């Protein structure tokens, strides 16, 4: 028997191409019952995940038996692609690991973006058919066809194609302008000849001025440790008499500088001055030399390197500061050319994303190489990063809630990572003496009761492990597969606090099938709520996403909340549509085809980023409040971080205690 051109056994299981580099991979399979789906069965080392303390969500731990990897395996770049790191340097994406900090971007609320430091949360490897994107600044990016870059018109894929909901996707073409500082801002290559001598001269001279102790041997207390470490390294590499002379003698005078300094010496000289005199505020680097002679020398050196300079007042009275003109792109180029040692002066965090002085990098050509190449993708806290001088999209779905991703049902059902040993590993982790039985939330990233659970049956073991250890937990789902485990969940609720939640965005089945393909119908989910409450479990409902001018009318929300209340839900949380990168392009393309008159209104409503304007959200909340009260769905959300949340309730069918139920995730 064959399935999709691959051999399928009598048990209905067929081998599929395994993904190289996936940790703990046992096998990758297709089955006839799940068309267009690949299951990657893995043995996980750990399944109990801590939520960062900075996160606004009211829980500290999550468990995800499944991970959808369609995004992880398609939005990727070749391993050698340079990524801008938080210290202003660059590293190949293949060398990055979770915990490293890189530079990403965030919307500043005014339709513009700022650079920020952001952590690498995860890293994946795969092999994809390579596409070569050539830019007019000489950059060559090798990536997958599905990868996305930020253009001046929004996010765009490398190649044309159709999304899973049949939406034509934006894509790159000749002349497409990309957002980012450009290739000139990418550090790289060996230091040029004369750099070490110039850097030492600049550091010693600037240190003497800033320390105001011209007769004191280098270094003074002003020099930071990173600069001292480099100075030590460079001096020990020099001939002994020369090194000793530089340390023992006063700072060299300008007369000792080369009459015709080479570019390498000049770059080092400026780098040394920046290390001693650089100051950063709101992502903007200023050089404060301290005296007129050093300032003139610094300006001359910067001009020889091709930078334009402005003089402006500094925070120190009577002292002028130098600032390189051209915005953050020129600042990054300065860092790339002069290579200062001190990480503080290399930081562009909070600087605005602006077009480089020479114009935005533009696509010259996109070419299919016809070859398979190893590729890497990372997840960052901002959902993007700067690769080879342009802003690059990463897999946002790994660190967001799938019930807010409009195409999550289709995307996350196409490539599923299955942690087949999740119950066994979780039981071991919960048995540790250090475990304090804090609340564990499931459904915060991928749905634990998605279609794959019908095949793998992982949740019964997870429920057992949590209940036996005395750990309270909650489950948020769109999947009616949860109904299978209701007796077990009700039994667990006698031992620990169990919260359940179902996501229901609207009642219109036709509209829902377009927005959430592959997920159960609204009626099926309402029936699930009814079954949950009949089993004696409290159940909250997440009414999300509410679509402006489509599903946000008082009549539509009143009808939906009435159905939710009739099903026995204990509370409801109403959230407006959230358009993160990826979902934004898909949704706006769909809206343009089906409701073109609404497109300009949505563009205005979401002009500040992923969230609707504050005015809209406030208006929605004011309209929803009396509806929630009318239907008895306005009970306050409990906070699982409160120790009182763990007290055991008395289970009584369809009579949930106030405060019970699924926590609000946002």
N, C-alpha and C positions, 0 to 999 in steps of 0.2 A: 504494500500500500504506500502511496506517495502523498505527501502534503507539501504544497508550495514548492514542488520540485525536490523535496528532501525525503529521505527514507523515514517512514513512520512505522513503528512497531505495532503489534497486535493490541497493546494496551493504549493505543492512541497517542503515544509519545514519540515525537520525532526529534532528532538532533538538530540544533541550530548552530550557527557560527558563534563560537565563544568570543568574548571580548578580552583580548590580551591586557594584562595589567590590572584586572579587577581582583582585588584582594579576596582570598578565600573562595574563589569560584570553583564550584564542583562540576557544573555542566550548564549549558544553555539549551533550552528545548522549545519547540512549538507543539501545540496540540490542536486537533481538528475543532475542538469546542471553543477555541479562542482565536478566531481568525485575526491575522495581522499582529499577533502578540507573541513576543519572545519572553520567556521566563529565564532569568539568570539566577540559578540557585547557588547561594553562597553560605559559607559558615562564618558567622560574624564573631569577632573577638570580644566585642562589647555591644550592648544594646540599650543600656540605661544612659541617656544623654542629658547632661546638665544644660540648662538654659542660662545664657550669660546674665549676670546680675544687672547689667544695663538695660535688659529687655523690659518693655512695659507690661508684658503679659504676667498674670498673677499666679504663675506656677513655676516651679524650679526644675522639673524633670520631665522628660518625654521618652516614649518608646515607640519606634516605628518598625513593625515587622516587615513592611514592604517599602521599597524606594523606587519610584518611577525614574528611569534613566534615559528616556528619549532625549531630554535636554542635555544630559551629561554626555551623551555619546555623539551629539551632532554639533553643538556649538563649541568648536574647538580650533586650536591653532597648532602648528608644528612646534615641537619642544624647544627649539632654539629661538623662538620669537621673544624679543626683549620686552619685559614688563617694567614699568616705572615703579620703583619701590618707595616706601615712605621716607627713606633717608636721602631721596633725590638721586639715587643711583638706579641701575637697572639690572635685572637678573633674567635669565631665560625662564620662560613659563614652566619648562620641564623640571626646573630645580626648585620651584616654589613648593611649600608644604603648609598644611594647616597651622595657623598661628603666626605666619609671616605677615607683615604689614605692607600693603601696596597703596597706590594712589587711585582713588575712585572719584566719582562725582555725585553731587546731590543738587536738586533744584532748590533755588534760594527763595522761591515764592513770587518772584517777579518775572518769571519766564526765562530766567538765566540759570546757569549752573555754576557751582563752586567745586574746586578740588578739595578732597578730604582724605585723611588717612583712613584706611579700612582694612580689617583683617581678612586673611584667606581662611575660609571656613571649611573648605573641602577641595579635593583634587581628584580628577578622574583621567584615565588614559583610554585610548581606543585607536582604531585604524579607520581612516576615511579616505574617500577619493579626493585628491588634492586639487584645489583651485588656486591659481596664482593671481593676486590682485596687485597691479602695478600703479603706483601713484606718481604724480608729476614732480615730486621732490626726490625721486629715485628709490623710494621705499618699495620693497617687494614683500607682500604678505602671503604666506601659504596657509590656507585654511580650508575648512569644509564648505560645501555649498550652502549649508543652513546657518552658518555663523552670521552674526549681526554686528554691524558697526553703526555708530551714531553719526548721522548725516545732518546737514543744516535743516533738513525737512523731517527729521525724526529717525527712528531706528529702521535699518534696512538689511535684508539678507544679502549674502554675496550673490546668489543666483536667483532667477525667477522660479516660481513654482506655485503650488497651491497648498494652503494650510489644510488641516484635517477637516475643517468645516467648509471647505471649498472656497475660501477667500483668497483672491490673488494677493500675494504678499509683495510689499515694496522690496526692491532689490537694487544693487549697484549697477551703474552703467557708465560709459565714458562721460566725463564731466561732472559726475556726482561729487559734491563738496563734503568732506568729512570733518568732524569736529575733533580738535586736539591740537597740541602744541607743535606737531610736525616732527620730521626726522631729525632736524638740527638739535632738538632738545633731548635726544637719546644719547646718553653717555656710552662710550665704547672705545676700544683700541688702547694701545700702549701709550704711556706718557711720551711726549716728544722730547728730543734732545734738548738739554739745558733746563728742563722743567725743575729738577731737584734744586739746582743752584738758585733759580729764580724764586722758588717757593720759600726756601730758607731765608733768602735776602728779604723778601716781602714780610715774612713773619717776624724776623728779628727787628727790622726797621719799624714796623707798625707796633710791635710789642713795646719797643723802647719809648715810642711816642705816647701810647696809651697808658703805660705804666708811669710815665712822667719821671722815670729814673734812668736818665741817659747813661750814667756811668755804671749802672748795675749790670753784671754779667747776665746774659740771656740764660734761662728765661725768668721773667717776673711772674708774680702770682696771677696775672691776667690771663695767661695762656691756658686754654682748656686741655683736658687730658688727651683728647683725640689728636690735637695738634702736637702735644708733647710726644705722644707715641710715634707719630710720623717723623717728627724732627729727630728723635733718637734713632729710628731706623735709617733715615737718610744720612745722618752724621756718621753712624757706625759703618756705613758703606763707603765713606769717603776716605782718602788717605789720612793717616793719623795726624800729621802736622797741621793739615788744613782744618780738620775737625776741631782739634784742640784750639787753634787760633780763633775760630768762630765762636767757641764757647767762652774763651777767656777775654777776648777783646770787646770793647764797646760796640754798639751797633754800627755797621758799616755806614759810611757817609754816602750821599748821592754821587759823589765823584767816583766812588768805587764801582758804580753800576756800569754796565757795558754802554759804550757810546752808540752802538748799533745793535740793540738786543734782538736776538732771534725770537721767532714766534713762541717756541717752547719756553724760553726763559721768561718771556712776557706773560704767558699763561700762568706759569708757576708763581711769578711775582704777584699777580692779582690774586691768585688762590691763597697765598700766604697772608696778604692784607685782609682778605675776606675772613679768614680764620681768626685773625686777631681783632678785626674791627667790624665784622658783619653783625647786623641786628635785623631781626625779622619781626614784623607786626602784621597781623591779618594776612599772612601769606606773602607779604611784600618784603623783599630783601633790600636793605639800605646799608651802604658802607660809610662808616663815620671815622675817617682817618685821624682826626684830632689836631693836625696842624696843616697849614697852607702848603708847605713844601711837599709833604706826603700826598696831599690831595691832588696837587698838580701832577705828580708822578703817576698816581693811580689813574687819573683821567686820561693822560697821554697813553698809558698802557692799554686801557679799555678801548680807546679809539683805534689803536694799532690792531686790536683784535676784532674790530668791526662793530663795536657797540656804540650807541648814542647814549649820552649821559646827561642827567639833569642834576642841578645842585638845589637843595632845599633845606629848610631848618630841621634840626634834629631835636631829640628830647633833651640834649645837653645845651644849656644856655651858651650862646655865642659860638657854637660849633656847627658847621654845615655838614649835611649828609649827601652822599652821592647815590643816585638811583638810576639803574639802567632802564631806558625807555623801551617800549614795545610790549609791555605786559608780561604775563607769566611765561609765555613762550620764549621771550628773550631772557627772562630770568633763568629758566631751565637750561637754555643754551649756554648762559654764563657758567652755570654749575657744571655743565658737560665739558666745557672748554677748559675751565680753570681748576676743576676737581678739588675743591676745598675738603679738608679732613673732618671738620666739625659737622656732625649731622644736623645740628640745630639750624645752621645757616642754609642748609639744603632743602629744608621743609617748605613745601608750597601749599600746605594745608590751609584752607579758607580763602585761597586766592581765586579770583573769578576765572572761569573758562572763557578765553577770548581768542579771536582769530589771530594767527601769527601775522607779523608785519608784512610778510610776503604774500598773504592770502591763505585761505584754507587749503589743505592738501586735497587734490582732486584726483579722481580715478582716471587713469589713462586707458587701462584695459583689464578685462577679467578673462583668464584663460583656464580651461579645463586641462590639467596636465595628463589625465588619463591614467594616473598611477595612484596606488594606495600608499598612504604615508602614516606613520605613527603620529598621533595628535593628542593634545592635552587640553583639558578644560578645568577651570577653577571656579569655585563659588566665593564671592566676596560679600561683605556686609552691605555694600551699596548696590550690588547687582551688576557692577561694571568694573572696568579697570582700564589703564592706559597701556596699550600694546603698540610698540613701534611708532609711538607718537600720535596715535589716534585712539579715541575712546571706543572700547570694545565691550560688547554685551556678554554676560555670562549667565549660567543657568539660575535664574531667579527662583525657580519653583522648588529648589532644594530647601530654601529657608523661608518659604511663605506657606500659607495655609491653602490647601488645594481647593477648599470650597469657595475661595474668592477668585480662582483662575477660571476664566470663562470657558476655556477649552481643556480644562484639566481632565475631564472624563476621558476624552480621546487621547490626549497626549500621554497621560500617565498609564493608560492601559496598553500602550504599544510596546514598551520596553519596561519590564518589571523586575527589579532586583528582589529576590525572595530570601529572607534570612531564615533558612530552614531550621536552624538551631536556636531560634530566638528564646523559646521557653526555657531551655536548658541553661543558656547563658544568663538569662534574667534571674532564674532561681539562684544561681551561684552569686550573682552580684547583690541580690537582696539579702543573702545570708551573711554578708560581711558585717563585722561588729560595728563598723563606722556608719552603716546605713541607719538613718534616723526616721524612716518611714514617712518621708515627705510625700506630698501629693504627686502623682504621676499622671500626665495628660496624654491621651492618644488621639490621633486625628489632627494634630497641630501642624503636620507637614504633609503626610500622605494618608489617605483614608485606610484604616486598618480593616474595614469591611468592604473594600473594593472587590471587584469580580474575582480576583485571584484567590481571595479567602475561601471562596466556595470550593476551590480545588485543593488548597494547601492546609486549611484548617489549623492555622497557627494560633488564633486568638484563644481557644479554650485553654491551651497550656499557659498562655500569658495571664489570663484571668486567674487561673489556679495559683500560679506563682505569686501574684500580687496579693491575693486573699490570704494565702497561707502565711505570708510574711507580715500581715497586718498593715499593708500599704494601701491607703485610700487612692482611688483613681477615677478618671472620667474618660468618656469616649464621645467624640464628635464624628458623625458619619453622614453620608448621603446614601449609604448602601443598606438595602433591606436584608442583606445576609446576617445582620446583627440579630434578626429575629430568631435565628437558629440557636443563639446562645442565651436567650432571655432567661430560661430556668437557671442557668449557671450564674448569670449576672445577679438575679434576684437572690440566689443563695449566698453569693459573695457579699451582697448588701447587708446581710445579717451579721457579718464579721467586720467589714470595713465600710466606710462611706463610698458609695458608688454613684457617680453622676453620669447622666447620658444626655446627649444632644443630637438633634437632627437638623440639617441644613435644608431649608425650603425657601427658595427665592420668590416664587410666583405660582399662580394656579394655571396660567395659560400653557397648555401642553405643547402646542405648536411652537410658541416662542421659546419655551424651555428646551425643546429638542434641538433648536438651533444653537442656543447659548451653552448648554451643558450636554453635548452629545455623549451617549454611552452611559448615562446615569439613570437611576430609576425615576419614574414619573412623579410629579407632585402628589398625585393621589396615593401612589404606593408609599411615599414617605409619610403622608398623613396617617395612613394605616399603620405604619411602623410606630409612629408616636402613640397611637391608640394601644397597640400591643404592648409597648413599653410601660405605659401607665397602668394598663390592666394587670401587668405583672408585679405591680407595687413599686415600681422604680420612678423616681422623679425624672422628668424630661424637659429640658429647655429646647427652644427652637431658635436657630440663627436665621433671621430673615435677611438674606444677603446673597447677591447684591441687588439693591433697589436701583432700578434704571430710571434716571431722570426723564420725565415726559413720556415714559413707556409703561412703567409699573409703579410709579410713585403717587398716583392720584389717591385722594382720600378714600374714594370708593373701592379701588383695587386693594389697598392696604387693609381697609376695614373688612372686606370679604375674606382676605387671606387670614387675618388675625382671628376672625370668627371661626374659620375652619380649624385653625391651630388650637384655639381654646376648646372647641367641641371635641377635639381628639384627646384632650386631657393634659395638654402641656402646662407646666407650672410657671413658665415665663417665656418671654421672647425678647430678642435683641435685634434691633433693626439697624442695618448699615447700608450706606449709599455705595454705589459702584466705585471700586478702587482700581484704577488703571495703571498697573505697574508696567515697566517695559516688557514687551512680549505680548501681554494681554491687550495693551493699548493699541498696537498696530492691527492685531486681529480684529478687535471689536470695532475700531473706527472704519476699517475696510468693510466689515459686514454692515455697519450703520449706513455707510455711503451708498451701498447697493439697495438696502431695504427701506431706509428712511432718510433719503438724501437731504430733506429739508431740516432735519435735526442736526446734521453734521456741524454747521457753523456754531450752533448753540452749545454743542458738546465741546468744541474746540475752545470756546470762551470759558465754559464752566471748568475745564481741566487745564487751563492755560498755565497754572502754577505748578503742575506736576501730576503726581499720581492721584491726589485727592481732589474731590470737588471743592469749590470755594467754601470758605467758612460760612458765608451767608446762606448758601444752599443747605449745608449740613445743619445749620441752626434752624432754618425754616422747616426742614424735614423733621427734626427732633420735636419741634413745637407742635406739628400736626400729628405726630405719632403718639405723643404722650397721652392725650385723652383717649385715643383708641386702645392703647395698652391698658389703661385703667378701666375702660368700659368692659373689656373682655377678661379682666383679672390676670393680665399677663405682665404686670408692672412690678412684680416682687423684686427686691434688690438682689444683685448677684452676690453670692458668698465669695470670699477670698480664700482659696486653698492654702495660702501662706499663714492664715490664722489657725493656730493650733485647735481652736474650737471646732473647726470644720471637720476634724477627724472623729468627732463623737458619733457613735452609731445611732442611726435613726430607727424608729419602729416602722417596719414595712407594713403599709396598708394600701391595698389596691385603690388607685385613682384618687388618693388623698395625700398628696405630697406635702411634706412639711415646708413652711416658708423658709426660703434660703437654700433649699435643695436644688440640685440640677446641674447642668453643664455650665461651667464657668465661661465668662465672656473672654474670647481670645484676643481681642483688640481693645 
